[in-house]
Amino acid sequence: MPVYDNFYHHNRNYGCRCHEIVYKGYGALVIENEVLRTTILAGKGTDIIELLYKPKDVDFMWRSPMEVDAHNRNPVTRAFESGSFLDVYEGGWQELLPSITSPTNYKGTNLGFHGEVMFLPWQYQILEDTPQRVRVRFAVRLRRTPLFVTKTVTLNSGASFLEFEESVRNEGDEPFSMMWGHHPAFGKPFLDEQCYIDLPAGATGITYQRDFSGNSPFACNMEFSWPLAPDKRGKPVDVSRPLPPGRKTAYNIYIKDLREGWYAITNPALGLGFGVNWDIQVFPYMLIWNVYRGYFHSPFFGRTYNIALEIYSAIPDSLDQAIELGRDIRLDAGQEISTKFAVIVYGARGRVRGFDEEHRVLSDA
């Protein structure tokens, strides 16, 4: 790690640093060091719209055809019954809370697709800003639900990982149930059909309860041993490998029976990968959203090639079903839940076997 002099260049452009910008009308914070740069939309859900690995000029985050624009006050022609998420979905990484996918009217909240928190502006405080380390604390109080959320992001000099600490507190005077998830989506130039996804051994896959695209190669509600899923003709498909754009398909897969909380997606041609290491007690499930130029109809119309590796507190994706199955996170009045996770950029060309306590990749090559 370089040794930096703290007494000069307070408005520096070396080591760890952060600066505030306005991105398409939203307040945002750029946090970077010698190898990573991330841009976080504080004005919209703390969406991570960029996570760039500088040595290879590779941004892992997918960008959708929809552009966010806080200056555009024109309403949509008519709101979807499911909510407004897709009207302003710019890609990148969203936090999902207090529900995950399906709309719900739990306790009169009337929440749409993907919950509430990703629409809200967050406050933030820069806790540390030195060449050695940047730490930023974000916070938001939800509007339709009694939840207060804090998130601290840390980046150290020379590190190729970001560390997150989060907490959710129920400020209400009655119990409140919730689901919690993170929705990072990957696209080109990182994503292609040469990539592979690694998970802990023994994971079980379940195909989605409905064919959202109308052209999934798999039957619905089918369990299989990761990563081989039989298609509708009974042919095994290795779902740890993204399909090429020419396949024109899209499908969802749940993951359960995770023995450890980590995943890795590697592009061997680039010798580069992206991993997440998390608390399996809080997020015991995953959902993999696979879109290989096969999501037709509004708003994508077959234009998109992306994958999302999402960590979830519960499956299936409805808060009402999670409560029914006893998989909800139930917070009593005043109760708080906390968790930590790390986002890791690593060099590798072989399969990944996990990450150690220092966030170093354990790889075959």
C-alpha positions, 0 to 999 in steps of 0.5 A: 500500500502506498504511503501518503502524506496527509498534510497536503492536497485536501482536495486530492485526486490520489489514494482513496477519495470521494466527491459529490456530483449531480448525475442526471438531476440526482445527488450522487457520491463517487468513491474511489481508490487506485483500482476501483471507482463506484458511483452511488445515487444517494438521491435514488435508493443508493443505486450503484450505477457504476463499479469500475475496475480501473486497470482494465476499464471494465464496469461490471454494472449493466445499464438498461435502455431507460435513463434516469432523469430527476429533471423530467417531471412528466408523468408516465402515461398510466401507471402499471398495476405492479408499480413504477420500478421499470419506468426508472430502472437504469440498471446497476444495483438496487436495494430491495426492501421491505418486499422483493418482487410481487406487490403487497398490501401488507398492513395497508402499505400498498407497495409495488414491484420491488418495494419502496426503498429504491425510490427514496433519497438517502441522506449521507455523512462522510465519516472518514476521508483520507488517502488511506480510507473512505467511509460513508454512512447513508441513511433513510426513513421509509415513508409507507413503512416504519423502517429506518435503514443505515448503510456504511460503505468502506473502501481502503487504499489499494483494495479491490473490495468494498465493505458494507455494514447495514441495519434496519430498525422498526420504529413502529409501536407494533411488529412489522414483517419484511423481506430484504434483498440486493439486486446487482445486474451485470452486462457488457463489456464484462458479461458474455457467454464465456463467463461462469457462475460459481456457488457453494457446493450442494446448492439447489436450483428451482425454476421460477413459478411462472414463465415471465418472458414466455420463452423460458427453456425450462418448466416452472417450479422444477427443482434441480441440483445446481448447475444442471437443469433439464430443459423441456426436452429433458436435455441438461443445461448448465445454467452456470454459463450465460447463454449467447444473445442469439438464444433469445431467451429469458428466465429466473432461477431461485437458489436454496440450500446454500451452505455458505454466503458467497457467489462469484461470476468470472470472465476467463477471457478478461481474467476478471471476476466479481464476487459477493461474500455475505451473511447467510443467516440474513440472506439464505437464498438467491435469485438469478435473473437471466436475460439473453435478448429474450425479454420481449414486451415493455419495456425491453422488447428484446434489446437487453443482454444481462444477468442479475445475481440477487441475494434474498432473505426469502423465497418465493418473491411475495411478502405475503407468501414469505409470511405464510411460510414463516420466512419473513424477517419479523421485527418487534417494535424498536427491534433492529437487524444488522448485517455485513457483506463485501463486494470483491473484484478479483483476478482469475481464469479458473473456477472459484471456491469461495473467498477467505476472511481477507476477501481474497479469492480461492480459485483453481487458477 
